[in-house]
Amino acid sequence: MSKDNLRSQYSTFIMADNLYGIDVMQVQEITKALPMTRVPLAPKYVKGLINLRGQISTAICLKELFQIESKRNDEVMNVVCRLNDILVSFLVDKIGDVLELEEKDFEHVPDTVPRSIKQFVKGVYKIPGKLLTVIDTEKIAQRIQEESKQATMNSNA
């Protein structure tokens, strides 16, 4: 099968009026805002822990992680993903549709994208009238694990 015929599906969401997506195979579920328990000394982007029917999920604010400033404060939605063995809930502004896109339309991240975002992105798809930025959840999981190890080392010092 040629690259022209390959298709991928993405669960999409909006943050600060931009469209983002995560591979549907990584998304466990999508929920409305849930009660959170704060985590002392956690990085600013870790908003707390969520009890998701008996499973504990770390709530990550993607706008904080990506250092996106936004005046909007929409009702927060949760995109729940399992990254390695960690259950993570990404807090986003609004849920979009599931899009099926052709690999031939995939491009590398433009150099104009700020490093704070680019480091967590696989690439972009051109969609009529807009771009879909594809999130690299593995890189986010690595960041979480690195910062958790660092915090543990600092608290033991």
Residue pairs with C-beta under 8 A, 6 or more apart in sequence:
3 103
3 104
4 102
4 103
4 104
5 102
6 102
6 103
6 104
7 100
7 101
7 102
7 103
8 23
8 100
8 101
8 103
8 106
9 23
9 24
9 25
9 98
9 99
9 100
9 101
10 21
10 22
10 23
10 24
10 98
10 99
10 101
10 125
10 132
10 134
11 21
11 22
11 23
11 24
11 27
11 30
11 79
11 95
11 96
11 98
12 19
12 20
12 21
12 95
12 96
12 97
12 98
12 99
12 132
13 19
13 20
13 21
13 22
13 77
13 79
13 90
13 92
13 93
13 94
13 95
13 96
14 20
14 92
14 93
14 94
14 95
14 96
15 62
15 63
15 66
15 68
15 70
15 92
15 93
16 63
16 68
16 69
16 70
16 72
16 93
17 72
18 131
18 133
19 96
19 127
19 130
19 131
19 132
19 133
20 62
20 92
20 132
20 133
20 134
20 135
21 96
21 99
21 125
21 132
21 133
21 134
21 135
22 79
22 81
22 90
22 134
22 135
22 137
23 134
23 137
24 98
26 81
26 82
26 83
26 137
27 79
27 80
27 81
28 80
28 81
28 82
28 87
29 80
30 77
30 78
30 79
30 80
30 95
31 52
31 77
31 78
31 80
31 89
32 75
32 77
32 78
33 75
33 76
33 77
33 78
34 50
34 51
34 52
34 78
34 89
35 50
35 51
36 47
36 48
36 49
36 50
36 59
37 48
37 49
37 50
38 47
38 48
39 46
39 48
39 49
41 151
41 155
42 48
42 151
43 147
44 64
45 60
45 61
45 62
45 64
45 65
46 58
46 59
46 60
46 61
46 144
47 59
47 60
47 61
47 64
47 91
48 59
49 56
49 57
49 58
49 59
50 56
50 57
50 58
50 59
50 78
50 89
51 57
52 80
52 87
52 89
55 87
56 87
57 78
57 80
57 87
57 88
57 89
58 86
58 87
58 88
58 89
58 144
59 78
59 89
59 91
60 88
60 89
60 90
60 91
60 140
60 144
61 91
62 68
62 90
62 91
62 92
62 135
63 70
63 91
63 93
65 120
65 140
65 143
66 116
66 117
66 120
67 114
67 116
67 117
68 117
70 93
72 93
74 93
74 94
76 91
76 92
76 93
77 91
77 92
77 93
77 94
77 95
78 89
78 90
78 91
78 92
79 89
79 90
79 92
79 95
80 87
80 88
80 89
80 90
81 87
81 88
81 89
81 90
81 137
82 88
83 137
83 138
83 140
83 141
83 144
84 141
84 145
86 141
86 144
86 145
88 137
88 140
88 141
88 144
99 125
99 127
99 132
101 125
101 127
101 132
105 125
105 126
105 127
106 123
106 124
106 125
106 134
107 123
107 124
107 125
107 126
108 123
108 124
109 118
109 121
109 122
109 123
109 124
109 133
110 124
113 121
113 133
117 133
119 139
120 135
120 136
120 139
120 140
120 143
121 133
121 134
121 135
121 136
122 134
122 135
122 136
123 134
124 131
124 132
124 133
124 134
125 131
125 132
125 134
